[in-house]
Amino acid sequence: MSIIARRLGRIKPSPTNMLTGKVAEMKAAGQDVIGLGAGEPDFDTPDNIKQAAVRALERGETKYTPINGTIELREAIAAKFKRENGLDYGLDQIAVCCGGKQVIFNAMMATLDPGDEVIVPAPYWVSYPDMVLMADGTPVIVECLEENGFRMTPAQLDAAITPKTKWLLLNSPGNPTGAAYSRAQIAALADVLEGHPHVWVLTDDIYEHVIYDDFEFSTIAQVAPALMDRTLTLNGMSKAYCMTGWRLGYGGGPRELIQAMTNVQSHSTTHTASVSQAAAVEALNGPQESVAEHTAVFKQRRDLVVPMLNQAAGITCRVPEGAFYVYPSCAGVIGMKTPDGKLIGDDTDFVTYLLESEGVAVVQGAAFGLSPYFRISYATATEALEEACRRIQRACGRLS
Ligand SMILES: Cc1ncc(COP(=O)(O)O)c(C=O)c1O
């Protein structure tokens, strides 16, 4: 009999993290690989943030902090919510966790009973369904089609709600598509939710600042204040401040929920590193110029990658509103054959072909719940991206 719990049989290892591991192995073996799988900015953490961490160490801030974060940090987060989102959260309505990932995990552990349903629009960030499953919930996947901009329509939301629905997970701008919901589109979803008072919404706003052109970011509790008492607003330092390794995310929500999430965390990680918390205070309260500078570079890369992909035979790519991903369709290459006679039967075959023939590592749409697509993270050096797109064009040109 296996030592591993049955619960683990329901989940699978993160395919994106696995790909990152595979790329590292191939590079170590001397192979020429361009990894476009990892969802993290390639920029270094801004220096003012690093220096704040150094000062915290020098002050001896190396001990336990309150579980839900230092008062100073929660004050900085409350000020951020007010300043950028017009939301009023008290200090006891804020949870600080080890990354946005733990905000979701804590929320699911704190609220789901067996059989409770969570609506997950697809394509989704790979961890959502597995976190729901680990907490004994049932993910209800709603396929959001490219013709609707990869967005869930109000009718789809309404049809997915049952008496067992506990949460809707919303992510805008989204991973893996980069699609974002406008204020009016969020308001239309909120109208549906207002008719179903038992449904809560977790809005994952981690890509809030990575948004392009004239698109305006909105978050649901701001658009529909009536939902404030059943909304968990998630954000974090990883993407906006290039702080993936510092592990700091946070959520604002009703007191009872935050208290329950804090209880969960008190028996697992206790809190995120004291030094990371001091750095996050500086990130939120200090100069913000680097955020816009990084977004400007991401926009240039998006504008490089999208046309190059559209020039690849059999590939079509929508222009995303935000985040640093594109989610091109590879429908046009399905059914074709590689030069050595292998059939491209689905998007997994296609990404395997790209990796084996050209050393370009991307993630198949199947991992995100909508095929036939693949995800490219363009949070990588511009020259490498250009070379990767040339290789994809070459690989597609060789199919017949
Ligand atoms: C949609 C989305 N939410 C949350 C996260 C979690 O980021 P972190 O745990 O580093 O804050 C990620 C990271 O890839 C993400 O893409």
The ligand as a MOL file (V3000), in Angstrom:
LIG
                    3D

  0  0  0     0  0            999 V3000
M  V30 BEGIN CTAB
M  V30 COUNTS 16 16 0 0 0
M  V30 BEGIN ATOM
M  V30 1 C -2.7980 34.2200 -12.0460 0
M  V30 2 C -1.7720 34.0710 -10.9820 0
M  V30 3 N -2.1530 34.1990 -9.7110 0
M  V30 4 C -1.2930 34.0660 -8.7000 0
M  V30 5 C 0.0400 33.7880 -8.9460 0
M  V30 6 C 0.9060 33.6010 -7.7450 0
M  V30 7 O 2.0350 34.3280 -7.6470 0
M  V30 8 P 2.8040 34.3980 -6.2680 0
M  V30 9 O 2.4440 33.2160 -5.4430 0
M  V30 10 O 4.2370 34.4240 -6.6540 0
M  V30 11 O 2.3370 35.6790 -5.6250 0
M  V30 12 C 0.4850 33.6180 -10.2590 0
M  V30 13 C 1.8840 33.2490 -10.5410 0
M  V30 14 O 2.2580 32.7740 -11.5890 0
M  V30 15 C -0.4480 33.7810 -11.3030 0
M  V30 16 O -0.0790 33.6600 -12.5880 0
M  V30 END ATOM
M  V30 BEGIN BOND
M  V30 1 1 1 2
M  V30 2 1 2 3
M  V30 3 2 2 15
M  V30 4 2 3 4
M  V30 5 1 4 5
M  V30 6 1 5 6
M  V30 7 2 5 12
M  V30 8 1 6 7
M  V30 9 1 7 8
M  V30 10 2 8 9
M  V30 11 1 8 10
M  V30 12 1 8 11
M  V30 13 1 12 13
M  V30 14 1 12 15
M  V30 15 2 13 14
M  V30 16 1 15 16
M  V30 END BOND
M  V30 END CTAB
M  END
